[in-house]
Amino acid sequence: MGTAPAARRRAPAGGRGDDSPPGRCHRRTSYDVTFKERRRLVIRLRETPLNLAHIRNMAAVTEMGGIVYPPMPAFYGRAKTLPELIDETVGRILALFGIEDERLFEPWEGLGKSDRPR
């Protein structure tokens, strides 16, 4: 399951879906079921900066087996345009679910001869 963007106040904190306001617990219930069934959960946060409560919630999600994907682009892919940067981010998220599309980005495979510092 992937959530993007995920509001930090609705991110699963304690692994329970019962602390959301009535009528707004569908996302938390989905998180709970995903964790219970040991399926992949990727949460794409909305924005930064983060406070201590946000960081603790991210740690809790990670400890329960989820993946927190913060809103930080990977500049080492050397994207030249904003659409290339967006494609790389989308490609990385899809790769977390086993969906590979070489048109979106080229995964880094380590230092090659041409990448090594001289």
N, C-alpha and C positions, 0 to 999 in steps of 0.2 A: 504494500500500500504506500502510496506517495501523497504527501500533502504539500502543496505549494500555492501561494505562500501560507505559512502557518503563523497565526498570531501567537505570540508567546504566552498570552494568558490562557489560551485554549490548548496549549501543548500538554501532552500527558505528563503529569508530574509525579503522582504517587501510584500510578497504575490502576486507577479506579475512575470510572466514568460517572459516579454519582454525585460529584460536587459541582456540576455545571448547573446553570439556571434551568428551570423546566423548559422543555421545548428546544433546548440548545445543546443537548448531550449526544447528538448523533455522531459527531466526530470523535468524541471521547469514547463512546461505546465501540466505534470502529477500531480505535487504538487498542482498547482492551481486548477485543476479539483477536486482533492481529497478534498481540503479545501472547495471548493464551494459546493460540494455534502455532506459535513459534514461526510466524511468517515474517517476511522482511517489511520493515517500516522505515521510510525515509521522510524526514521532516525538513522542509526547506523554509528556514526562518524568514521573516519579512524584512527586518531591518536591524541595524545596530544604532547606538551602543547598547551593550548588555549590562544589566546590573547583577548583583550576586544571586538574586533569586532566579534570574534567567539561566545563569551558569549552572546553578544547582539542578534546575529542571532539565537542562541539557545532559548533565551527568546522570540523572535518574533515567532518562530515556536511553542513554547509551548502556547503562548497567542492565536495563531490561532487554537489551538486544537491538534497540533501534539505532538508526544512523541519523545524526544531525548534520545537515548540510548548510553551513552558514552562508550568508549572502556575500561571498568574497570570490571575485573572479580569479582564475589562474592565469597570470600574465606570462608565465614561462612558455605558453603555447604560441607566443608571438602573434597574437591576433592583430590585424591591422585596422579593422573596422569594428564598430559596435555590433553589427549582426554576426560577425565571426566570433566575438566574445560571448554573445548569447548562445550561438550554436554550440560552442565548446561547453558551456555550462549545462545546456540541455543534454548534450551527448554524454557528459559525465554522470548526470543523474540517471539517464536511461541505462548506462553501463552498469550501474549498481543493481539493476533488475535483470541483467544479462542480455540486454538489447544493445547490440553493437551496430553502429552506423559510421563507417569510416568517412562519410561525407561531413559529419559534424565536427569531429576532432580526431587527432592522431594521438593515441595514448603514448605517454612517455615510457620508454623501455630501458632507461638507464643511459649512462654516458657512453656514447659511441666515440670512435676515434676523432671525428670532427668536432664533438662537443667538449672534449677534455681541455682543461686549461693547459697552456704551454709554459 
